[in-house]
Amino acid sequence: MSESGSGSRGDGGSGSGLRERKKRRTYETVSDVAIRLFLEKGFDAVSVAEVAAAAEISKPTLFRYFPAKEDLVLYRIADHEDETARVVAGRAEGESVVGAVRAHFLAGLARRDPVTGLSDHPQVLAFHRLLYGTPSLVARAYGHLERAEAALAEVLGGGLDARVAAGQIVTVRRVLAEENRRRVERGDPLEEVERDAVAAAERVFGRLEGALPLGVG
């Protein structure tokens, strides 16, 4: 998630920064409360009104923050939506698009970032079961992927070739992470999954680099 402003522009900036921090804390608190209830009782068994009551806010207030019930869960991964676009936009001079994404993904594997699927923390596993085991959440998550592709395509210059390249890159990341998550969920040794995940990332991203449309580098 992005950090709020420092408020270094005087009282107006401080007030704006404070409001932004309070708003972000509300998002985080309500989402955390909702996810806890969903994990305890199941997504479909918990109403929005129940979440609002547990978070000590009104139902209309909750909907101002989260227009759909599914957003209460997907907020947890919202900050990853433009992650690939940011990585590509900030790549070093002379570094290829795929090279930057590959390096970022490998770094995530090294620290066992949950977004790579390589985490066996009980809370992460429980969240993944909730997300991928609830059809309405899976459907809503496709919007997250579409926005990730759109953000990356814009960084790549827009147009058809950029959209094709963005779709390929985002798909490769998703499939690699899903394979890791599936194996971790199955109970495969994490060290073994990590070794295979690194090899797969090197192999698949290497193939992707030669398959991108001309003009996308």
C-alpha positions as CSV (number, residue, x, y, z in Angstrom):
1,M,0.0,0.0,0.0
2,S,1.2,3.5,-0.7
3,E,2.1,5.7,2.2
4,S,0.2,8.9,2.9
5,G,1.7,12.4,2.5
6,S,4.1,13.6,5.1
7,G,2.1,16.8,5.7
8,S,5.2,19.0,5.3
9,R,3.3,21.7,3.5
10,G,1.9,23.3,6.7
11,D,-1.4,22.8,8.5
12,G,-3.3,22.1,5.4
13,G,-0.9,19.3,4.5
14,S,-0.9,17.9,8.0
15,G,-4.7,17.9,8.1
16,S,-4.9,16.2,4.7
17,G,-2.3,13.6,5.7
18,L,-4.1,12.9,9.0
19,R,-7.4,12.4,7.2
20,E,-5.8,10.0,4.7
21,R,-4.2,8.0,7.5
22,K,-7.5,7.8,9.4
23,K,-9.3,6.7,6.2
24,R,-6.7,4.0,5.5
25,R,-7.0,2.7,9.1
26,T,-10.7,2.5,8.7
27,Y,-10.3,0.5,5.5
28,E,-7.8,-1.9,7.2
29,T,-9.9,-2.3,10.3
30,V,-13.1,-3.0,8.6
31,S,-11.5,-5.4,6.1
32,D,-9.7,-7.3,9.0
33,V,-13.0,-7.6,10.9
34,A,-14.8,-8.9,7.8
35,I,-12.1,-11.4,7.0
36,R,-12.1,-12.7,10.5
37,L,-15.8,-13.3,10.4
38,F,-15.7,-14.8,6.9
39,L,-13.0,-17.3,8.1
40,E,-15.0,-18.2,11.1
41,K,-18.4,-18.6,9.5
42,G,-17.9,-18.7,5.7
43,F,-18.3,-15.8,3.3
44,D,-21.9,-16.5,2.3
45,A,-23.0,-17.0,6.0
46,V,-22.0,-13.5,7.1
47,S,-24.0,-10.5,6.1
48,V,-22.7,-7.0,5.4
49,A,-24.9,-5.8,8.3
50,E,-23.1,-8.2,10.6
51,V,-19.7,-6.9,9.4
52,A,-20.8,-3.3,10.0
53,A,-22.0,-4.1,13.5
54,A,-18.7,-5.9,14.4
55,A,-16.7,-3.0,13.0
56,E,-18.9,-0.5,15.0
57,I,-19.9,1.5,11.9
58,S,-23.2,1.9,10.1
59,K,-24.0,-0.1,7.0
60,P,-24.2,3.0,4.8
61,T,-20.7,4.0,6.0
62,L,-19.4,0.5,5.2
63,F,-20.7,0.8,1.7
64,R,-19.0,4.1,1.3
65,Y,-15.7,2.4,1.8
66,F,-16.5,-1.0,0.2
67,P,-19.2,-0.8,-2.6
68,A,-19.4,-4.6,-2.8
69,K,-19.1,-7.3,-0.1
70,E,-16.3,-9.0,-2.1
71,D,-14.3,-5.8,-1.8
72,L,-13.9,-6.4,1.9
73,V,-11.7,-9.4,1.1
74,L,-10.0,-8.1,-2.1
75,Y,-8.9,-4.9,-0.3
76,R,-6.2,-7.2,1.2
77,I,-4.5,-7.6,-2.2
78,A,-5.5,-4.2,-3.7
79,D,-2.1,-2.7,-3.4
80,H,-0.7,-5.4,-5.7
81,E,-3.0,-4.3,-8.5
82,D,-0.4,-1.9,-10.2
83,E,2.6,-3.7,-8.7
84,T,3.9,-5.1,-12.1
85,A,3.3,-1.7,-13.8
86,R,5.4,0.0,-11.0
87,V,8.2,-2.5,-11.4
88,V,8.4,-2.0,-15.1
89,A,8.1,1.7,-14.9
90,G,10.9,1.9,-12.4
91,R,13.3,-0.6,-14.1
92,A,16.9,0.3,-14.5
93,E,18.1,1.8,-17.8
94,G,18.9,-1.0,-20.2
95,E,16.9,-3.6,-18.2
96,S,14.3,-5.4,-20.2
97,V,10.6,-5.5,-19.3
98,V,10.6,-9.2,-18.6
99,G,13.9,-9.0,-16.9
100,A,12.6,-6.5,-14.4
101,V,9.4,-8.6,-13.7
102,R,11.5,-11.8,-13.4
103,A,13.9,-10.2,-10.9
104,H,11.0,-8.8,-8.8
105,F,9.2,-12.2,-8.8
106,L,12.5,-14.0,-7.8
107,A,13.0,-11.5,-5.0
108,G,9.5,-12.2,-3.8
109,L,10.2,-16.0,-3.8
110,A,13.4,-15.4,-1.8
111,R,11.5,-13.6,1.0
112,R,8.5,-16.0,0.6
113,D,6.1,-13.2,-0.2
114,P,2.5,-14.5,-0.1
115,V,1.7,-12.9,-3.5
116,T,4.1,-15.5,-5.0
117,G,2.2,-18.3,-3.5
118,L,5.3,-19.4,-1.5
119,S,4.0,-19.0,2.0
120,D,2.9,-21.6,4.5
121,H,1.9,-19.2,7.2
122,P,-1.5,-20.4,8.6
123,Q,-3.2,-17.1,8.2
124,V,-2.0,-16.8,4.6
125,L,-3.2,-20.3,3.8
126,A,-6.6,-19.6,5.4
127,F,-6.9,-16.3,3.4
128,H,-6.1,-18.2,0.2
129,R,-8.7,-20.9,0.9
130,L,-11.3,-18.1,1.5
131,L,-10.4,-16.2,-1.6
132,Y,-10.0,-19.1,-4.1
133,G,-12.7,-21.3,-2.5
134,T,-15.5,-18.7,-2.8
135,P,-16.9,-18.4,-6.4
136,S,-18.0,-14.8,-6.1
137,L,-14.6,-13.8,-4.8
138,V,-12.9,-15.6,-7.7
139,A,-15.1,-13.8,-10.1
140,R,-14.4,-10.4,-8.5
141,A,-10.7,-11.1,-8.6
142,Y,-10.8,-11.2,-12.4
143,G,-11.4,-7.4,-12.2
144,H,-8.2,-7.1,-10.2
145,L,-6.3,-8.9,-13.0
146,E,-7.9,-6.8,-15.7
147,R,-6.8,-3.6,-13.9
148,A,-3.3,-5.0,-13.4
149,E,-3.1,-5.7,-17.2
150,A,-4.4,-2.2,-18.0
151,A,-2.0,-0.5,-15.8
152,L,0.9,-2.4,-17.2
153,A,-0.2,-1.9,-20.8
154,E,-0.3,1.9,-20.2
155,V,3.3,1.8,-19.0
156,L,4.2,-0.2,-22.1
157,G,2.9,2.5,-24.3
158,G,-0.7,1.4,-24.9
159,G,-2.0,-0.1,-28.1
160,L,-2.6,-3.7,-29.1
161,D,0.9,-4.9,-28.7
162,A,1.2,-3.4,-25.3
163,R,-2.1,-5.1,-24.2
164,V,-1.0,-8.4,-25.6
165,A,2.4,-8.2,-23.7
166,A,0.7,-7.1,-20.5
167,G,-1.7,-10.0,-20.7
168,Q,1.1,-12.4,-21.1
169,I,3.2,-11.0,-18.3
170,V,0.4,-10.9,-15.8
171,T,-0.8,-14.4,-16.8
172,V,2.7,-15.9,-16.3
173,R,2.9,-14.3,-12.8
174,R,-0.5,-15.6,-11.9
175,V,0.1,-19.1,-13.1
176,L,3.4,-19.4,-11.4
177,A,2.0,-18.2,-8.1
178,E,-1.0,-20.5,-8.4
179,E,1.3,-23.5,-8.9
180,N,3.3,-22.6,-5.8
181,R,0.1,-22.1,-3.8
182,R,-1.3,-25.4,-4.9
183,R,1.8,-27.3,-3.9
184,V,2.1,-25.5,-0.5
185,E,-1.6,-26.3,0.1
186,R,-0.9,-29.9,-0.7
187,G,1.8,-30.0,1.9
188,D,4.9,-30.3,-0.3
189,P,8.1,-29.3,1.6
190,L,8.5,-25.5,1.3
191,E,12.2,-25.8,0.4
192,E,11.3,-28.1,-2.5
193,V,8.6,-25.9,-3.7
194,E,10.9,-22.9,-3.6
195,R,13.6,-24.7,-5.5
196,D,11.2,-25.7,-8.3
197,A,9.5,-22.3,-8.2
198,V,12.8,-20.5,-8.9
199,A,13.7,-22.9,-11.7
200,A,10.2,-22.5,-13.2
201,A,10.3,-18.7,-13.0
202,E,13.7,-18.6,-14.7
203,R,12.5,-21.0,-17.5
204,V,9.1,-19.5,-18.2
205,F,10.1,-15.8,-18.0
206,G,13.1,-16.7,-20.3
207,R,10.7,-18.1,-22.9
208,L,8.4,-15.1,-22.5
209,E,11.1,-12.6,-23.2
210,G,11.5,-14.0,-26.7
211,A,7.7,-14.2,-27.3
212,L,6.7,-10.6,-26.6
213,P,5.4,-8.6,-29.5
214,L,8.0,-6.5,-31.4
215,G,8.3,-3.0,-30.1
216,V,7.7,-4.0,-26.4
217,G,11.0,-4.2,-24.6
